[in-house]
Amino acid sequence: MKIISTLLAAVAVGGLCAGAAMAETTKLRIQTHYAPETVSGKLAGQFVDDVQTMSNGTIEIEMFYSSSVVKSVETFDAAASGILDCDMTGGAYQTGKNPAFQFVGDIMGGYTTPYQQLSWLYYGGGLEAAQQLYNKYGMQLIGWWVYGQESLASTKPIEGIKDLKDWKFRSPPGLETEIFASLGAKPVVMDFTEIFTALETGIIDGADASGIANNVGLGLYDIAKYTNFPGFHSMPSDHLACNKAKWDAMPDYQRRIISVAMQKLALQTALTFEKANAEAVAELKAKGVEVSAWSDEDLTAFRAAAQAAWEGWAEKTPEARALVDSHKKYLETLGLLVQQ
C-alpha cells in the first residue's frame, strides 16, 4: 500500500507539473516610439522584463522600438487590426480619428504633476471614461506612463505671458496652436526632426519639444539660451493600449500582471524624470542658460486660455465632451479649474 500511495503521489505531482507546463502562453507584439537607449526606452525594457518574470514565462513580449514596424501615428491602428497586439505610443497621435484622444494624450493647461494626472486616471473616473473611447475603436486602455511637464526652448527671454507676443515657435498641430495663438504667439507646425535646424537658422524663435532633460539631450540649449522650469503647458501621457479581443482572451491573472506592471512603470517614469529634470536645470544654470519660473498669475492665465479652448474641442464628439467634463470635475476637486 505504501508503494501504491507513493506512486499515486508521484502521478499527481507529475500531473500538476504537466498542467503548469501546458499553461497557455500569451505572445504580445508591442511597438513604442522610443529608442531602446533612451531613458524611456530602458524603462519600457524593464516593463517587459517585469511582465515576463512575474508571469513565469507565460507572457512573452516582443518589443519593437523606434516605431520599427509602422510609423508612430499608425501604431494604434496596427494593433487594432492585428498587425501588432499593443500600442505603447500615446493617444495624442489619434486626434485625427477622434478629437477626444487629445484629452487622454495631452491635457494642456490641466494638471501640474504626473501624480495628479495619474490620479484622475485611476481614482477620478478617468479610466472608465477613457475606456469607452478606446473600446469604440477595438482597443483596451491598460494604463499610462507620464514623464512630467515639458519645458520650452527659446532664443529670446520666455519669462511669462508677455513674452509670447509674436513669439514664433515650433508647435505640434491641434489644440496647442489654438491656445498659444490666443495668447499672442505665432505657432509653426513642423516635424520634430526639423526643430534643431529651424532654431539654428532663425526660422523660429523657440520650440515646444519635450521635457527639459530630453531637451538637453537633444542639444537645443546649445542654441536656445532661454527656457522655463517647472513646465506648465504640456504633459503628454504615453499609453499602453492593446487589441481588445486579444486582451479579453487572456487569463485574468495575466491581465492583472500587465496592469500592475504598468502602474509600476508609471511610478518609475515620474520619479526618474523628476530627478533627471532637476539635474538638467542645475546643469543649464551652470552653463548660463536663463531658466524662468512663471508667476502664479501667468500660470493661471495660461490655464484659463487652455481650458477655454477645451470647450471648442468638447463640442466635436460625444466622447470628447465626456472626457472634458470628467477632467473639469476632477480639476475642480484639486483646485486647478479656472472659472471662466
Secondary structure by P-SEA (a helix, b strand, c coil): caaaaaaaaaaaaaaaaaaaaacbbbbbbbbbccccccaaaaaaaaaaaaaaaaaccccccccccccccccccaaaaaaaaccccccccccccccccccccccccccccccccaaaaaaaacccaaaaaaaaaaaaacbbbcccccccbbbbbcccccccccccccbbbbbcccaaaaaaaaabbbbbbbcccaaaaaaaaccccccccccaaaaaaacccccccbbbcccccbbbbbbbcccaaaaaaccaaaaaaaaaaaaaaaaaaaaaaaaaaaaaaaaaaaaccbbbbbcaaaaaaaaaaaaaaaaaaaaccaaaaaaaaaaaaaaaaacccccc
